[in-house]
Amino acid sequence: MGSVPTEAKKQVHLNLFETACRGNHESPGQWSRPGDNSHSKDSIEYYVNLAKLAEKAKITGIFFADTYAGHSVYGGNMDAILRAGTQVAQLDPLVIISAMAAVTKSVSFGVTGSTSYIPPFPLARTFSSLDHLTKGRIAWNVVTSWSQAAADAFGKGLVPHDQRYEIAEEYMDIMYRLWNGSWADDSVKWDKESHVAYDPKRIAKIEHNGKHLKLSARHQLHPSPQRTPVIFQAGTSKVGQAFAAKHAEAVYIGGLVPSQASYQIKAARDIARAAGRDPYTIKFFAAINPIIGRTIEEAQAKYNEAMEHADIIGALAQFSGYTGIDMSKYPLDEELKLDTSNPKESAVQGFLGNFGDSQKDGDVWTPRKLGAKIAVGGFHPTPVGTPEMVADVMEQWIEEADVDGFNMAYISNPGSFEDIVELLIPELRKRGLVFEDYAVPGGTFRENLMREPGQKTLRSDHYGSKFKFEGDYPYQP
């Protein structure tokens, strides 16, 4: 991997991967490190400072992951999750964005919202409100919600996987109709002579009586800068990939090595191409959780400190929440032997296989080793080294997996994000791997994501673009 920029090199986006939970969403226990500021995530100052840092570094967006209820699988309760302070005590990120937008002009914001539990009408209004207030710098991370805890919290049964996507398809049609079909482009008048603010003839009531959802309403807001927020999605199943190829403009992918992501990206692009979309207008973001030092010794010292504060039990409790398997039943220091006839445990066996590159020949997995791996960025690639070494890893992902960007996760803040901005980004710029500036400073998220000035609304080849003002084009299901 060289450091000399060339015209042929692909430039990618960087997002900061954040949550609004006190403690650390991805690396349990790091709140106990000296200088860690995650305990201040219930203050507006934390998010304002983060937004300013991101814009100073020309970061494309800040991606807020969100969960609706704490995991209670490990030991049958939430004790380990609460002690670890992971994925619990979470603020609603939707209410934070306006303050962050007020101190910035170009950095954008992506926020999770569930199609399984939040009715379409209020969510459409919330995202339109944010699109207005941010001047078009908002994205919706569409999730179908998989956890039993969330289902219980909303008082609903957990719907089977494929049916959740069936509901989501109907949900998306309603959202497109509200955002794009309810108010015509010329509906806003503010005509003092005729005394008309909004022309009633140019505002249509949306009627939907579907298999899973019902709605009879006009959208609550006039057209926002993007109308439809940028659509993020993260499905990896067959139906999830099909959903992404149809709706997503940006896809968050997993995988610990580029080869794991390469197949998913190629498959999704092929599906999108077959549906008539330009497959390269779907931007794929891989997560990475680097530990960076000016020297390899400094980076290793940061890793060692992270391991000292890692909450192994908290990490196992987090893993239990993701998989539905109670890891407390396995002795910490005995070889982890899973029942591969059990679908859940068989899936975990495959998950452990993804960690194979970190194993030495003859090593075996124990719960303690698994917890330690997860507790320090283990769900993502976690390169430890100098800016040049981390940039080498990222360049490999760009070349082999064809990613369009990275969600930059962190071990401990403010240190991790400061290292990304102050140490890593200058090296990436030297190689010509990241953009020097926003395509449209002060522009919308879609313009800056696509690098297409003027492309504020959905592209014409996107499924959602067919939804027009229904006073002119009656909706045909």
C-alpha positions in Angstrom: 0.0 0.0 0.0 1.6 3.2 -1.1 1.1 6.7 0.2 1.3 8.7 -3.0 -2.2 9.8 -4.2 -3.2 8.8 -7.7 -6.1 9.8 -9.9 -7.2 6.1 -10.1 -7.8 5.8 -6.3 -11.4 5.7 -5.1 -12.3 8.4 -2.6 -14.7 7.4 0.2 -16.9 9.0 2.8 -16.3 8.9 6.6 -19.2 8.9 9.1 -18.7 9.0 12.8 -20.6 6.0 14.4 -22.3 7.2 17.6 -25.1 6.4 20.0 -26.9 8.4 22.6 -26.4 6.0 25.4 -24.2 6.8 28.4 -21.4 4.3 28.5 -20.0 2.7 25.3 -22.3 1.1 22.9 -19.7 -1.1 21.2 -16.9 -1.5 23.9 -18.4 -2.2 27.3 -16.5 -0.9 30.3 -14.5 1.9 28.7 -16.4 4.5 30.6 -14.1 3.7 33.5 -11.0 4.9 31.6 -9.4 8.1 32.8 -10.6 11.0 30.6 -13.5 9.1 29.0 -16.4 11.4 28.5 -19.3 9.0 27.8 -20.9 9.8 31.1 -21.6 13.2 29.8 -23.8 12.0 26.9 -26.8 13.3 28.7 -25.6 16.9 28.1 -26.1 19.0 25.0 -22.5 20.0 25.1 -21.3 16.5 24.2 -23.2 16.4 21.0 -22.5 20.0 20.0 -18.7 19.4 20.4 -19.0 16.2 18.4 -20.8 18.0 15.6 -18.2 20.8 15.5 -15.3 18.2 15.4 -16.9 16.3 12.6 -17.5 19.4 10.4 -14.0 20.6 11.0 -12.7 17.3 9.6 -15.1 17.4 6.7 -16.8 14.2 8.0 -19.8 13.4 5.7 -22.2 12.4 8.5 -22.8 11.3 12.1 -24.6 8.0 12.1 -26.7 7.4 15.3 -27.5 3.7 16.0 -30.4 3.3 18.4 -32.1 0.5 20.4 -35.4 0.7 22.1 -34.9 -1.6 25.2 -32.1 -3.1 27.2 -31.1 -6.7 26.7 -32.2 -9.2 29.4 -31.0 -12.5 28.0 -27.8 -13.0 30.0 -28.8 -14.6 33.2 -32.4 -13.9 32.5 -32.1 -10.2 33.6 -30.5 -6.9 32.8 -28.1 -6.8 35.7 -24.9 -7.3 33.6 -26.0 -4.8 31.0 -26.8 -2.2 33.7 -23.5 -2.8 35.5 -21.6 -2.5 32.2 -23.5 0.6 31.1 -23.8 -0.7 27.5 -26.9 -0.1 25.3 -28.8 1.3 28.2 -29.7 4.8 29.5 -30.2 5.9 25.9 -31.4 9.3 25.0 -33.7 9.6 21.9 -31.2 10.8 19.2 -34.0 12.4 17.2 -34.2 15.2 19.7 -30.5 15.9 19.7 -30.0 16.6 16.0 -31.4 20.2 15.9 -28.8 21.4 18.4 -26.0 19.7 16.4 -27.3 21.2 13.1 -27.5 24.7 14.7 -23.7 24.8 15.2 -22.8 23.3 11.7 -23.6 23.9 8.1 -22.5 20.8 6.1 -22.1 17.7 8.3 -25.2 15.5 8.1 -27.0 13.2 10.5 -28.5 9.7 10.2 -30.9 8.3 12.8 -32.5 4.9 13.3 -36.3 4.5 13.2 -38.3 1.2 13.3 -40.9 0.2 10.8 -42.2 -2.4 13.3 -43.2 -0.2 16.2 -43.4 3.5 15.2 -46.6 4.4 13.3 -45.7 5.9 9.8 -47.6 9.2 10.3 -45.6 10.6 13.3 -42.3 9.3 12.0 -42.9 11.0 8.6 -43.5 14.3 10.4 -40.4 13.9 12.6 -38.1 13.4 9.7 -39.7 16.2 7.7 -39.3 18.5 10.7 -35.6 17.6 10.9 -35.1 17.9 7.2 -36.5 21.5 7.4 -34.5 22.4 10.5 -31.2 21.0 9.2 -31.8 22.4 5.7 -31.8 18.9 4.2 -29.0 17.2 6.2 -31.0 14.2 7.6 -31.1 10.4 6.9 -33.3 7.7 8.1 -31.7 4.4 9.1 -34.6 2.0 8.3 -34.7 -1.0 10.7 -37.3 -3.7 11.2 -36.3 -4.4 14.8 -35.4 -7.9 15.9 -35.1 -7.9 19.7 -37.7 -9.5 22.0 -37.0 -6.7 24.5 -38.1 -4.1 22.0 -41.2 -6.1 21.2 -42.1 -6.3 24.9 -41.4 -2.6 25.4 -43.9 -1.7 22.7 -46.4 -4.2 23.9 -46.3 -6.2 20.6 -45.4 -9.7 19.7 -42.1 -10.3 17.9 -43.0 -10.7 14.3 -41.1 -13.4 12.2 -38.2 -12.1 10.2 -39.6 -12.2 6.7 -42.9 -10.8 7.8 -41.2 -7.8 9.3 -39.8 -7.0 5.8 -43.3 -7.5 4.3 -44.6 -4.9 6.8 -41.6 -2.6 6.0 -42.4 -2.7 2.3 -46.0 -1.5 3.0 -44.6 1.1 5.5 -42.2 2.5 2.9 -45.0 3.1 0.4 -46.9 5.1 3.0 -43.8 7.2 3.8 -43.1 7.9 0.1 -46.8 8.9 -0.3 -46.7 11.2 2.7 -43.4 12.8 1.8 -43.8 13.0 -2.0 -47.5 12.6 -2.8 -49.4 14.7 -0.3 -48.1 18.2 -1.1 -47.4 19.5 -4.6 -44.3 21.5 -5.3 -46.4 24.6 -5.8 -48.7 24.1 -2.8 -46.9 26.7 -0.7 -48.2 30.2 -1.7 -48.0 32.8 1.1 -49.9 35.0 -1.3 -50.9 38.2 0.5 -53.2 39.4 -2.3 -55.3 36.2 -2.4 -54.7 35.6 1.3 -53.7 32.0 0.7 -50.9 30.4 2.7 -51.3 26.8 1.3 -53.4 26.0 -1.7 -55.9 23.3 -0.6 -56.2 22.1 -4.2 -52.5 21.2 -4.2 -52.6 19.2 -1.0 -53.9 15.6 -1.2 -55.2 13.4 1.6 -53.5 10.0 1.6 -55.7 7.0 2.0 -54.1 3.6 2.8 -56.0 0.5 3.8 -53.4 -2.3 3.5 -52.8 -5.7 4.9 -50.8 -4.5 7.9 -51.2 -0.7 8.0 -54.0 1.9 7.7 -53.8 5.6 7.3 -56.1 8.5 6.3 -54.3 11.8 6.5 -52.6 14.7 4.8 -48.9 14.9 5.6 -48.5 17.3 8.4 -45.7 19.4 6.8 -45.0 21.2 3.6 -42.3 19.8 1.3 -38.8 19.8 3.0 -35.5 20.3 1.1 -35.0 16.6 0.4 -38.7 15.6 0.7 -37.5 12.0 1.4 -34.5 11.8 3.8 -31.5 9.8 2.6 -32.4 6.1 3.2 -29.9 4.0 5.1 -30.4 0.3 5.7 -28.5 -2.7 7.1 -30.2 -5.9 6.1 -27.9 -8.9 5.3 -30.5 -11.7 4.7 -31.9 -12.4 1.3 -35.0 -10.4 1.9 -32.9 -7.7 3.6 -30.6 -7.4 0.6 -33.7 -7.1 -1.7 -35.1 -4.4 0.5 -31.8 -2.5 0.4 -31.5 -2.8 -3.4 -35.0 -1.3 -3.8 -34.9 1.4 -1.1 -31.5 2.1 0.3 -29.2 4.9 -0.8 -26.6 3.9 1.7 -26.1 0.4 3.3 -24.3 -0.3 6.5 -22.5 -3.6 6.3 -20.7 -5.9 8.8 -17.8 -8.3 8.3 -14.4 -8.5 9.9 -12.4 -8.9 6.7 -13.0 -7.5 3.2 -13.9 -10.8 1.7 -16.9 -11.1 4.0 -18.3 -7.8 2.8 -17.3 -8.2 -0.9 -20.0 -10.8 -1.7 -22.8 -8.9 0.0 -21.9 -5.6 -1.8 -21.7 -7.3 -5.2 -25.0 -9.2 -4.7 -26.8 -6.0 -3.7 -25.4 -4.1 -6.6 -26.5 -6.9 -9.0 -30.1 -6.8 -7.5 -30.2 -3.1 -7.9 -29.0 -3.2 -11.5 -31.6 -5.8 -12.3 -34.3 -3.5 -10.9 -33.1 -0.6 -13.1 -31.1 1.3 -10.6 -27.6 2.6 -11.1 -25.9 0.2 -8.7 -23.2 2.6 -7.8 -25.6 5.2 -6.4 -26.0 2.8 -3.5 -23.2 3.7 -1.1 -21.8 0.9 1.1 -20.3 1.8 4.5 -18.2 -0.7 6.5 -17.6 -0.2 10.2 -14.1 0.0 11.6 -13.0 0.6 15.2 -9.3 1.7 15.0 -6.9 2.1 17.8 -4.3 4.7 16.6 -1.0 5.9 17.9 1.8 8.0 16.5 3.9 5.0 17.0 3.1 1.3 17.2 4.2 1.4 20.8 1.7 4.2 21.6 -1.1 2.3 19.8 -0.3 -0.9 21.6 -0.4 1.0 24.9 -3.8 2.3 24.1 -5.0 -1.2 23.3 -3.6 -2.5 26.5 -5.4 0.2 28.5 -8.6 -0.7 26.7 -8.2 -4.3 27.7 -7.6 -3.3 31.3 -11.0 -1.6 31.4 -12.9 -4.1 29.2 -16.1 -5.4 30.9 -16.1 -9.1 29.7 -19.4 -10.0 31.4 -21.0 -6.9 29.9 -19.7 -7.8 26.5 -21.1 -11.4 26.8 -24.4 -9.9 28.0 -24.4 -7.7 24.9 -23.6 -10.7 22.7 -26.5 -12.7 24.4 -28.9 -9.9 23.5 -27.8 -10.0 19.9 -28.0 -13.7 19.5 -30.8 -14.7 22.0 -28.4 -17.2 23.7 -27.8 -17.0 27.4 -24.0 -17.0 27.6 -24.1 -17.1 31.4 -24.7 -20.9 31.2 -21.2 -21.5 29.9 -18.2 -21.5 32.3 -15.9 -18.6 31.5 -12.7 -20.5 31.1 -13.8 -23.7 29.5 -13.9 -24.3 25.8 -17.0 -22.9 24.3 -18.9 -25.9 22.8 -22.1 -24.9 21.1 -25.0 -27.1 20.1 -24.9 -26.7 16.3 -28.2 -28.5 16.0 -29.8 -25.5 17.6 -30.2 -22.8 14.9 -29.2 -20.0 17.2 -26.1 -21.7 18.5 -25.2 -22.8 15.0 -25.3 -19.2 13.9 -23.0 -18.2 16.7 -20.6 -21.0 15.6 -20.4 -19.2 12.3 -19.9 -15.9 14.0 -16.9 -17.3 15.8 -15.5 -18.5 12.5 -15.5 -14.8 11.4 -13.0 -14.2 14.2 -10.7 -16.9 12.9 -8.0 -14.5 11.7 -7.4 -13.5 15.3 -6.8 -17.1 16.5 -3.5 -18.9 16.7 -3.3 -22.4 15.6 -4.5 -24.7 18.3 -6.3 -22.0 20.2 -9.9 -22.6 21.4 -12.7 -20.2 22.1 -13.8 -19.7 25.7 -16.5 -17.3 26.9 -13.8 -15.1 28.5 -11.8 -14.9 25.3 -15.0 -14.1 23.3 -16.0 -11.4 25.8 -12.6 -9.9 25.7 -12.7 -9.8 21.9 -16.1 -8.2 21.8 -15.3 -5.7 24.6 -12.7 -3.9 22.5 -14.4 -3.3 19.2 -14.9 -6.9 18.5 -17.9 -6.7 16.2 -15.8 -4.6 13.8 -12.3 -4.7 12.4 -10.1 -3.2 15.1 -6.7 -2.5 13.6 -4.1 -1.4 16.2 -1.2 0.7 14.8 0.0 4.0 13.3 -2.1 6.1 11.0 -0.2 4.5 8.1 -1.0 1.0 9.3 -4.7 1.7 9.8 -4.9 3.5 6.4 -3.4 0.3 4.9 -6.3 -1.7 6.3 -8.9 0.8 5.0 -7.3 0.9 1.6 -7.6 -2.9 1.5 -11.3 -2.6 2.2 -11.7 -0.1 -0.6 -9.9 -2.1 -3.1 -11.1 -5.6 -2.2 -14.7 -5.0 -1.0 -15.5 -1.9 -3.1 -16.8 0.0 -0.1 -17.8 3.7 -0.5 -17.2 4.7 3.0 -16.6 3.8 6.7 -18.6 4.2 9.9 -15.8 5.1 12.3 -16.6 3.6 15.6 -14.6 4.3 18.8 -13.1 2.7 21.9 -13.1 5.7 24.2 -14.0 9.3 23.6 -13.0 12.0 23.1 -9.6 10.3 22.4 -10.7 7.9 19.7 -12.5 10.5 17.5 -9.7 13.0 18.1 -7.2 10.4 16.9 -9.3 9.8 13.8 -9.5 13.5 13.0 -5.9 14.5 14.0 -3.9 11.4 13.0 -5.8 9.2 10.6 -7.6 11.7 8.3 -4.4 13.5 7.3 -2.9 10.2 6.2 -6.0 9.3 4.2 -6.0 12.7 2.5 -2.3 12.3 1.7 -3.2 9.0 -0.1 -6.1 10.6 -1.9 -8.6 8.2 -0.3 -11.0 10.7 1.2 -12.6 13.9 -0.1 -10.9 17.2 0.7 -14.2 19.0 1.1 -18.0 18.6 0.9 -19.3 18.5 -2.7 -21.8 21.2 -1.7 -20.8 23.0 1.4 -24.0 23.9 3.2 -25.9 21.5 0.9 -28.2 18.5 1.6 -27.1 15.1 2.7 -28.1 13.6 -0.6 -26.0 16.1 -2.6 -22.9 15.4 -0.5 -23.4 11.6 -0.4 -23.9 11.3 -4.1 -21.4 14.1 -4.8 -24.1 15.5 -7.2 -24.8 19.2 -6.7 -28.5 19.8 -7.2 -29.6 16.2 -6.4 -31.7 17.1 -3.4 -34.6 14.7 -3.9 -34.6 11.0 -4.8 -32.9 10.1 -8.1 -35.3 9.3 -10.9 -34.2 5.6 -10.9 -35.1 5.1 -7.2 -38.4 3.3 -6.5 -39.6 6.1 -4.2 -39.3 8.7 -7.0 -42.4 7.3 -8.7 -44.6 8.7 -5.9 -45.9 12.1 -7.1 -48.5 14.5 -5.9 -51.6 12.5 -5.9 -53.9 15.3 -7.0 -52.2 14.9 -10.4 -51.2 11.2 -10.3 -53.8 9.1 -8.4 -52.0 6.4 -6.4 -52.1 3.0 -7.9 -51.1 0.2 -5.4 
